[in-house]
Amino acid sequence: MPSVVSRSQVLALAAVAATAVASLALVACEEQRRLPDYVAVSLNDTTMRHPIGFDERREVLNVDLPPRASGLSHNQVADMQRFVARYKAEGVGSLAVSVASQARGNTGATNALDDLGRILKDAGVAPSRVSKSRHSDVHRTRAMVRLSYARPTAVPPECGHWHRDIGRERERYHYPEFGCSTQRNLAGMVANARDLQRPQDEQPRSAERRSQSWSKYIAPEQAESTAETKAKAVETTKKQ
């Protein structure tokens, strides 16, 4: 009888040990299936899951150069000024200025290029950002100057991939299409795709009330005393 009891105890201990080993193996398997934190974070980042692509578009302005003109006309100056302003706002790379080979010895072309140089200087475009070249256009009898620059255009991501069932998802990250429609709408409505690549250039500060705000910041006690003095003066005036 004692031998039977000891045998049953041994069997019970073996069963408990087998259960513990199986539990540990199951826990280890579950731990292995868990994603690292940095992977889970990247999967929850909509800008990484559904990135907005960029394509390059070339903007071109062709300006005719009369042979004996004293320079650009008023309309041509306005067109160039608007084009240069757009280049500064949305262009990437250099501003390409190409002069037709027919413009050699053309006094009108020389005067027009001088006007263009003044336009670029007034707009604050550095000479290092302007690339000059010549082109040949045999189909045109009149000389021409061509301005061009590259600007990025946003390419929206493709949505509609519902290939995974998230009903039994154990990981704590979003479903595959999370944020895709937002990214696609953003790419479609953005006016200047360069804003998605880098921040805009800083503009001159607004000076309205800046000195008063700065005085309150660097000397708040003095500003408060000044305000109290003004308030007392107003009260005294009212009593009189």
Secondary structure as UniProt FT lines:
FT   HELIX           2..33
FT   HELIX           37..44
FT   HELIX           46..49
FT   STRAND          53..65
FT   TURN            67..68
FT   HELIX           74..90
FT   STRAND          92..100
FT   HELIX           101..103
FT   TURN            104..105
FT   HELIX           107..123
FT   HELIX           127..129
FT   STRAND          130..135
FT   TURN            138..139
FT   STRAND          143..155
FT   TURN            167..168
FT   TURN            176..179
FT   HELIX           180..189
FT   HELIX           193..196
FT   TURN            208..209
FT   HELIX           210..218
FT   HELIX           220..239
//
